[in-house]
């Protein structure tokens, strides 16, 4: 719609926003009218109309099999559009049009904003299935007529109420028509069922909806006057009401076809099961986060016990082995701590990498600087946990073996992540230390740490691991891992 309006018409941005607001609401008018709606806007030179939006009803057959958006028609071909635009009033014709052997009743509704007519809504009703209307259909049609008059007067939609149409109740979910005092004139079967879910034992017709709703909603104090006013339809508002184990969503629409409120429409939907599932998911998420939090605490306890044991060791190799175990356990604890703060099983690994680098740098025998460049991005927990251990082992190996005691140097971690679902993550850990010993084969030789790296990278992560001399000085470790993005 933006492109069509800007290309063909002289409407400004504020007028375009009004049309967007109208289009976000007009599914209600289409359903209440049992009719197709097409929004026509005059072109910049005033010689034609361009259709910028279209809506089909959920409550009846369509009048248009084809998409009308983008069509241009010359002025004069559709007299009802001309009359509605020029005179600023709703125009109805006497006889229906025939389209592919289908009779269609055509009406034109001017779209007004701040006294100016921006365009015209063509309302087209398929008359092929017309029958004697029921009370529900009569209520729908009367409410549609009131809304159409409000559009023609520029008082609908309501600028102060931004509605999410995907989450807001629709006419078919449940509809209640109120008089000017808030008493129920008509309630659809779905609306009555929703109130029965709240605990209503009687009929709704003749009841004051605001008072009934406030009585059904549990309250420890006096009657909720705000809820009484909202459910009475005095202002365009949305809320949820919970009682008797049920939850209903309410949306009030004041009807002011001639400037004075003559009543209200209340759309409602039973969202009990939806809210129950949401609460179950929230409980599940909270449970998962609590599990990760407890695992993190347990791992930290294990690390503390190993650290205490290391302090009591007389053997230097034994003490160093226990300290290595402390760092391995600590790297896993960092991942679980991050997962305990998230809503899903995914983590921003850059933060984890920085914490692992800081943790391992504490063991540096000299003044070795560790830094990171590039981004790891968001990773699944099943990737983040082994990758944190791999990064810990590689950094620990570099700091222990690449530099002599008190020697200065640099260890840099670089991450390059590709795009797309089947992207790969290339990780390079390079130091400027003494380099690899003669005849060293990273795939066959090495300490326990390198064995862990090979097992995790090739087994769990499905990647490749290589360790080679750096171009100028030191050692370069390269990890190439597949990173699958979940959707």
C-alpha positions as CSV (number, residue, x, y, z in Angstrom):
1,X,0.0,0.0,0.0
2,X,2.8,2.4,0.7
3,X,4.2,2.1,-2.8
4,X,0.8,2.5,-4.5
5,X,-0.1,5.5,-2.4
6,X,3.2,7.3,-2.9
7,X,3.4,6.4,-6.6
8,X,-0.1,7.3,-7.7
9,X,-1.6,9.7,-5.2
10,X,-1.0,13.1,-3.5
11,X,-1.6,11.9,0.1
12,X,0.9,12.8,2.7
13,X,2.5,10.6,5.3
14,X,-0.1,11.4,8.0
15,X,-2.9,10.5,5.6
16,X,-1.1,7.2,4.8
17,X,-0.8,6.4,8.5
18,X,-4.6,6.9,8.8
19,X,-5.2,4.5,5.9
20,X,-2.9,2.0,7.6
21,X,-4.9,2.3,10.8
22,X,-8.1,1.8,8.9
23,X,-6.9,-1.2,7.1
24,X,-5.7,-2.7,10.4
25,X,-9.3,-2.5,11.6
26,X,-11.5,-3.1,8.6
27,X,-11.6,-6.9,8.9
28,X,-14.3,-6.2,11.5
29,X,-16.3,-4.1,9.0
30,X,-16.0,-6.8,6.4
31,X,-17.1,-9.6,8.7
32,X,-20.1,-7.6,10.1
33,X,-21.1,-6.6,6.5
34,X,-20.6,-10.1,5.1
35,X,-19.0,-8.2,2.2
36,X,-15.7,-7.6,0.4
37,X,-14.0,-4.3,0.9
38,X,-11.8,-2.5,-1.6
39,X,-10.1,0.8,-0.8
40,X,-9.9,3.2,-3.8
41,X,-7.8,6.4,-3.6
42,X,-8.0,9.1,-6.3
43,X,-4.8,9.5,-8.3
44,X,-2.6,12.7,-8.2
45,X,-4.2,14.2,-11.3
46,X,-7.8,13.3,-10.2
47,X,-8.6,11.4,-13.4
48,X,-8.5,7.8,-12.0
49,X,-8.8,5.7,-8.9
50,X,-6.2,3.2,-7.7
51,X,-7.1,0.3,-5.4
52,X,-4.6,0.1,-2.6
53,X,-6.0,-2.5,-0.2
54,X,-8.6,-5.3,-0.2
55,X,-10.3,-7.4,2.4
56,X,-12.5,-10.5,2.1
57,X,-15.0,-11.5,4.8
58,X,-14.6,-14.5,7.1
59,X,-18.4,-14.7,7.5
60,X,-19.6,-15.0,3.9
61,X,-18.7,-15.7,0.2
62,X,-16.4,-13.3,-1.6
63,X,-17.5,-11.1,-4.5
64,X,-14.0,-11.0,-6.0
65,X,-12.1,-14.1,-7.0
66,X,-9.2,-12.0,-8.2
67,X,-6.9,-9.7,-6.3
68,X,-8.0,-6.1,-6.9
69,X,-5.0,-4.3,-5.4
70,X,-3.1,-2.2,-7.9
71,X,-6.0,-1.9,-10.4
72,X,-6.6,1.5,-11.9
73,X,-10.0,2.6,-13.1
74,X,-10.9,6.0,-14.8
75,X,-13.1,8.4,-13.0
76,X,-16.7,8.1,-14.4
77,X,-16.6,4.3,-14.8
78,X,-17.9,3.7,-11.3
79,X,-20.4,6.4,-10.5
80,X,-20.8,5.3,-6.9
81,X,-17.1,6.1,-6.2
82,X,-17.5,9.5,-7.8
83,X,-20.6,10.3,-5.7
84,X,-19.1,9.2,-2.4
85,X,-15.8,11.1,-3.1
86,X,-17.5,14.3,-4.3
87,X,-20.4,14.4,-1.8
88,X,-18.7,12.8,1.2
89,X,-21.6,10.5,2.0
90,X,-22.4,6.8,1.9
91,X,-23.9,5.9,-1.5
92,X,-26.0,2.8,-2.2
93,X,-27.4,1.7,-5.5
94,X,-30.9,0.2,-6.1
95,X,-30.2,-2.8,-8.3
96,X,-27.3,-5.2,-7.8
97,X,-24.5,-5.7,-10.3
98,X,-24.0,-9.1,-12.0
99,X,-20.5,-10.5,-12.0
100,X,-20.0,-13.9,-13.5
101,X,-23.7,-14.8,-12.9
102,X,-23.4,-13.7,-9.3
103,X,-25.5,-10.7,-8.0
104,X,-23.5,-8.2,-6.0
105,X,-24.8,-5.3,-4.0
106,X,-22.4,-2.4,-4.2
107,X,-22.0,0.5,-1.7
108,X,-19.4,3.2,-1.4
109,X,-18.2,4.6,1.9
110,X,-16.1,7.8,2.0
111,X,-13.0,7.6,4.1
112,X,-12.7,10.9,6.0
113,X,-9.9,12.4,8.0
114,X,-9.9,15.8,9.6
115,X,-12.7,17.0,7.3
116,X,-11.1,15.7,4.0
117,X,-12.1,12.6,2.1
118,X,-9.0,10.6,1.4
119,X,-10.6,7.8,-0.6
120,X,-13.6,5.5,-0.9
121,X,-14.3,2.0,0.4
122,X,-16.3,-0.1,-2.1
123,X,-18.4,-2.6,-0.1
124,X,-19.5,-5.5,-2.3
125,X,-21.9,-8.1,-0.9
126,X,-22.4,-11.4,-2.7
127,X,-26.2,-11.9,-2.8
128,X,-26.1,-15.5,-4.1
129,X,-26.6,-17.0,-0.7
130,X,-28.9,-14.4,0.8
131,X,-31.6,-15.8,3.1
132,X,-33.9,-14.6,5.8
133,X,-31.5,-13.0,8.3
134,X,-31.3,-14.2,11.9
135,X,-31.0,-12.0,14.9
136,X,-27.3,-12.4,14.8
137,X,-27.1,-11.4,11.2
138,X,-29.3,-8.4,11.8
139,X,-27.1,-7.3,14.7
140,X,-24.0,-7.7,12.5
141,X,-25.5,-5.6,9.7
142,X,-26.7,-2.8,12.0
143,X,-23.3,-2.7,13.7
144,X,-21.6,-2.6,10.3
145,X,-23.9,0.3,9.2
146,X,-22.9,2.2,12.4
147,X,-19.2,1.6,11.8
148,X,-19.6,2.7,8.1
149,X,-21.1,6.0,9.2
150,X,-18.3,6.5,11.7
151,X,-15.7,6.0,8.9
152,X,-17.6,8.4,6.7
153,X,-17.6,11.0,9.6
154,X,-13.9,10.4,10.4
155,X,-14.5,9.1,13.9
156,X,-13.3,5.5,13.2
157,X,-10.8,4.0,13.6
158,X,-9.6,5.3,17.0
159,X,-6.1,6.8,16.7
160,X,-5.5,6.3,20.5
161,X,-6.1,2.5,20.3
162,X,-3.5,0.5,18.4
163,X,-4.9,-2.9,17.9
164,X,-3.0,-6.1,17.2
165,X,-5.5,-7.8,14.9
166,X,-3.8,-11.2,15.2
167,X,-4.3,-11.2,19.0
168,X,-7.5,-9.1,19.2
169,X,-11.0,-10.8,19.3
170,X,-12.9,-10.9,16.0
171,X,-16.7,-10.8,15.4
172,X,-16.9,-14.6,15.0
173,X,-15.2,-15.2,18.4
174,X,-18.1,-13.5,20.3
175,X,-20.1,-10.3,19.9
176,X,-22.2,-8.3,22.4
177,X,-24.3,-5.3,21.4
178,X,-24.9,-2.8,24.2
179,X,-27.3,0.2,24.4
180,X,-26.1,3.6,25.5
181,X,-26.4,2.7,29.2
182,X,-24.4,-0.4,28.9
183,X,-27.2,-3.0,29.0
184,X,-27.0,-6.0,26.7
185,X,-29.3,-5.9,23.7
186,X,-27.8,-9.0,22.0
187,X,-25.2,-11.6,22.8
188,X,-24.0,-14.1,20.2
189,X,-23.9,-17.8,21.2
190,X,-20.0,-17.7,21.4
191,X,-20.2,-14.7,23.7
192,X,-22.7,-16.3,26.0
193,X,-20.6,-19.5,26.2
194,X,-17.5,-17.4,27.1
195,X,-19.4,-15.7,30.0
196,X,-20.7,-19.1,31.1
197,X,-17.0,-20.1,31.3
198,X,-16.6,-17.2,33.8
199,X,-19.4,-18.6,35.9
200,X,-22.5,-16.8,34.7
201,X,-25.6,-18.9,35.2
202,X,-28.2,-16.6,33.6
203,X,-28.7,-15.0,30.2
204,X,-26.8,-11.9,29.3
205,X,-29.6,-10.0,27.5
206,X,-31.0,-7.3,29.7
207,X,-28.1,-7.4,32.1
208,X,-25.6,-4.5,32.7
209,X,-22.5,-5.9,31.1
210,X,-20.1,-3.8,33.2
211,X,-21.6,-4.8,36.5
212,X,-21.9,-8.5,35.6
213,X,-18.3,-8.6,34.4
214,X,-17.0,-7.0,37.6
215,X,-19.0,-9.4,39.7
216,X,-17.6,-12.4,37.9
217,X,-14.0,-11.2,38.1
218,X,-12.6,-12.1,41.6
219,X,-11.9,-9.0,43.7
220,X,-10.8,-8.7,47.3
221,X,-12.0,-5.1,47.6
222,X,-14.9,-3.0,46.2
223,X,-16.2,-3.4,42.7
224,X,-13.6,-2.5,40.1
225,X,-15.0,0.7,38.6
226,X,-12.5,0.7,35.8
227,X,-13.6,-2.7,34.7
228,X,-17.3,-1.7,34.9
229,X,-16.7,1.3,32.7
230,X,-14.6,-0.7,30.2
231,X,-17.1,-3.5,29.9
232,X,-19.9,-1.0,29.5
233,X,-18.3,0.3,26.3
234,X,-17.7,3.9,27.2
235,X,-14.3,4.1,25.6
236,X,-12.3,2.0,23.1
237,X,-10.3,-0.3,25.3
238,X,-9.1,-3.9,25.6
239,X,-8.6,-6.1,28.7
240,X,-8.7,-9.6,30.0
241,X,-11.1,-10.9,32.6
242,X,-10.4,-14.0,34.7
243,X,-12.8,-15.8,37.0
244,X,-14.0,-19.3,37.8
245,X,-10.9,-20.8,36.1
246,X,-11.8,-19.1,32.8
247,X,-10.2,-16.2,30.9
248,X,-11.9,-14.0,28.3
249,X,-10.4,-11.2,26.3
250,X,-12.7,-8.1,25.8
251,X,-12.5,-5.3,23.3
252,X,-15.0,-2.4,23.6
253,X,-15.9,-0.3,20.6
254,X,-18.2,2.7,21.2
255,X,-20.7,3.3,18.4
256,X,-21.1,7.0,17.5
257,X,-22.6,7.0,13.9
258,X,-23.8,10.6,14.3
259,X,-21.4,11.9,16.8
260,X,-23.3,10.8,19.9
261,X,-22.7,7.4,21.5
262,X,-25.8,5.2,20.8
263,X,-24.3,2.0,22.2
264,X,-21.2,-0.2,22.0
265,X,-19.9,-3.3,20.4
266,X,-18.0,-5.7,22.7
267,X,-15.9,-8.3,21.0
268,X,-14.7,-11.2,23.2
269,X,-12.9,-14.4,22.9
270,X,-12.4,-17.3,25.3
271,X,-8.6,-17.5,25.8
272,X,-8.6,-19.9,28.7
273,X,-6.7,-22.7,27.0
274,X,-4.3,-20.3,25.4
275,X,-3.4,-18.7,28.7
276,X,-3.1,-22.1,30.4
277,X,-0.6,-23.2,27.7
278,X,1.3,-20.0,28.1
279,X,1.6,-20.5,31.9
280,X,2.7,-24.1,31.3
281,X,5.5,-22.8,29.0
282,X,6.5,-20.1,31.5
283,X,6.6,-22.8,34.3
284,X,8.7,-25.1,32.0
285,X,11.1,-22.3,31.1
286,X,11.5,-21.3,34.8
287,X,12.1,-25.0,35.6
288,X,14.8,-25.3,32.9
289,X,16.5,-22.1,34.0
290,X,16.4,-23.4,37.6
291,X,18.0,-26.7,36.6
292,X,20.8,-24.8,34.8
293,X,21.3,-22.6,37.8
294,X,21.6,-25.7,40.1
295,X,23.9,-27.5,37.7
296,X,26.1,-24.3,37.7
297,X,26.1,-24.2,41.5
298,X,27.0,-27.9,41.7
299,X,29.8,-27.5,39.2
300,X,31.2,-24.6,41.2
301,X,31.1,-26.7,44.3
302,X,33.0,-29.5,42.6
303,X,35.5,-26.9,41.4
304,X,35.9,-25.5,44.9
305,X,36.5,-29.0,46.3
306,X,39.1,-29.7,43.6
307,X,40.8,-26.4,44.4
308,X,40.9,-27.3,48.1
309,X,42.4,-30.7,47.3
310,X,45.0,-29.1,45.0
311,X,46.2,-26.8,47.9
312,X,46.8,-29.9,50.0
313,X,48.8,-31.7,47.4
314,X,52.5,-32.1,47.9
315,X,53.2,-33.2,44.3
316,X,53.5,-30.3,41.8
317,X,52.2,-32.5,38.9
318,X,49.3,-33.6,40.9
319,X,48.5,-30.0,42.0
320,X,48.7,-28.9,38.4
321,X,46.4,-31.7,37.2
322,X,43.8,-30.7,39.7
323,X,44.0,-27.1,38.7
324,X,43.4,-28.1,35.1
325,X,40.3,-30.0,36.2
326,X,39.1,-26.9,38.0
327,X,39.3,-24.9,34.9
328,X,37.6,-27.6,32.8
329,X,34.7,-27.7,35.3
330,X,34.6,-23.9,35.4
331,X,34.3,-23.6,31.6
332,X,31.2,-25.8,31.7
333,X,29.8,-23.9,34.7
334,X,30.0,-20.6,32.7
335,X,27.8,-22.1,30.0
336,X,25.2,-23.3,32.5
337,X,25.2,-19.9,34.2
338,X,24.5,-18.2,30.9
339,X,21.7,-20.7,30.1
340,X,20.1,-20.0,33.5
341,X,19.5,-16.4,32.4
342,X,18.0,-17.2,29.0
343,X,14.5,-18.1,27.9
344,X,15.7,-20.8,25.4
345,X,18.6,-23.2,25.0
346,X,20.8,-20.8,23.1
347,X,23.6,-18.5,24.3
348,X,25.5,-15.5,23.1
349,X,28.9,-17.2,22.9
350,X,31.0,-14.0,22.7
351,X,30.3,-13.4,26.4
352,X,31.2,-17.0,27.3
353,X,34.4,-16.7,25.2
354,X,35.5,-13.5,27.0
355,X,34.9,-15.1,30.4
356,X,36.8,-18.3,29.4
357,X,39.7,-16.1,28.2
358,X,39.8,-14.2,31.5
359,X,39.6,-17.4,33.6
360,X,42.4,-19.1,31.7
361,X,44.6,-15.9,31.6
362,X,44.8,-16.1,35.4
363,X,47.2,-19.0,35.1
364,X,49.6,-17.1,32.7
365,X,53.2,-17.6,34.0
366,X,54.2,-14.2,32.7
367,X,52.7,-11.1,31.1
368,X,50.8,-12.8,28.3
369,X,47.9,-10.7,26.9
370,X,44.9,-12.6,25.7
371,X,42.3,-10.9,23.4
372,X,39.4,-11.8,21.1
373,X,38.3,-10.4,17.7
374,X,35.4,-11.3,15.5
375,X,32.0,-12.7,16.7
376,X,31.0,-16.2,17.6
377,X,27.3,-15.2,17.6
378,X,24.4,-17.2,19.2
379,X,25.0,-20.9,19.6
380,X,22.8,-23.8,20.8
381,X,23.7,-25.2,24.2
382,X,24.7,-28.5,22.7
383,X,27.4,-26.6,20.7
384,X,28.3,-24.0,23.4
385,X,29.2,-26.5,26.1
386,X,31.8,-28.6,24.3
387,X,33.1,-25.5,22.5
388,X,33.8,-23.7,25.8
389,X,35.8,-26.8,26.9
390,X,37.7,-26.8,23.6
391,X,38.5,-23.1,23.9
392,X,39.7,-23.6,27.5
393,X,42.0,-26.5,26.6
394,X,43.6,-24.6,23.6
395,X,44.2,-21.4,25.6
396,X,45.5,-23.3,28.6
397,X,47.9,-25.3,26.3
398,X,49.1,-22.1,24.7
399,X,49.7,-20.3,28.0
400,X,51.5,-23.2,29.5
401,X,53.7,-24.4,26.7
402,X,54.2,-21.4,24.3
403,X,55.9,-19.0,26.7
404,X,58.8,-19.3,29.2
405,X,58.2,-18.1,32.8
406,X,57.9,-14.2,33.0
407,X,57.9,-14.0,29.2
408,X,55.7,-11.5,27.5
409,X,53.5,-12.4,24.6
410,X,50.1,-12.4,23.0
411,X,47.4,-15.0,22.4
412,X,44.6,-13.9,20.0
413,X,41.3,-15.7,19.5
414,X,39.6,-14.9,16.2
415,X,36.1,-16.0,15.2
416,X,34.6,-15.7,11.7
417,X,31.1,-16.9,11.2
418,X,29.4,-17.4,7.9
419,X,25.8,-16.6,6.9
420,X,22.9,-18.9,6.3
421,X,21.4,-22.0,8.0
422,X,24.3,-24.3,7.0
423,X,27.0,-21.7,7.9
424,X,30.4,-22.6,9.4
425,X,32.3,-21.1,12.2
426,X,36.1,-20.7,11.7
427,X,38.0,-20.2,15.0
428,X,41.7,-19.4,15.1
429,X,43.8,-19.3,18.3
430,X,47.3,-17.9,17.5
431,X,50.2,-17.1,19.8
432,X,53.6,-15.6,19.2
433,X,55.4,-18.0,21.5
434,X,58.2,-20.5,21.0
435,X,56.3,-22.6,18.5
436,X,55.8,-26.4,18.1
437,X,58.6,-28.9,18.9
438,X,60.3,-30.7,16.1
439,X,58.2,-33.6,14.7
440,X,55.1,-32.7,16.6
441,X,51.9,-34.2,15.1
442,X,48.7,-32.7,16.6
443,X,46.6,-35.6,15.4
444,X,48.7,-38.3,17.1
445,X,50.7,-36.8,19.9
446,X,49.9,-34.3,22.6
447,X,48.8,-34.2,26.2
448,X,45.4,-35.0,27.7
449,X,44.1,-31.5,26.8
450,X,44.7,-32.0,23.1
451,X,43.1,-35.4,23.2
452,X,40.0,-33.8,24.7
453,X,40.1,-31.1,22.0
454,X,40.3,-33.7,19.2
455,X,37.5,-35.8,20.7
456,X,35.1,-32.9,21.2
457,X,35.8,-31.2,17.9
458,X,35.6,-34.2,15.7
459,X,33.1,-36.3,17.7
460,X,30.6,-33.9,19.3
461,X,30.9,-30.8,17.1
462,X,31.5,-32.6,13.8
463,X,34.3,-30.2,12.8
464,X,38.0,-30.3,12.0
465,X,41.0,-29.4,14.2
466,X,44.5,-28.4,13.0
467,X,47.5,-27.2,14.8
468,X,50.4,-25.8,12.8
469,X,53.3,-23.2,13.1
470,X,52.2,-19.6,12.6
471,X,53.5,-17.8,9.5
472,X,56.0,-15.7,11.4
473,X,56.3,-17.0,15.0
474,X,54.4,-19.1,17.4
475,X,51.6,-21.6,16.9
476,X,48.2,-21.4,15.1
477,X,45.2,-23.6,16.0
478,X,42.4,-23.7,13.5
479,X,38.9,-25.0,14.3
480,X,36.3,-25.4,11.5
481,X,32.9,-26.2,12.8
482,X,29.4,-26.4,11.3
483,X,26.8,-24.1,12.8
484,X,23.2,-24.9,12.1
485,X,20.8,-22.1,12.9
486,X,17.4,-23.2,14.3
487,X,14.3,-21.4,13.1
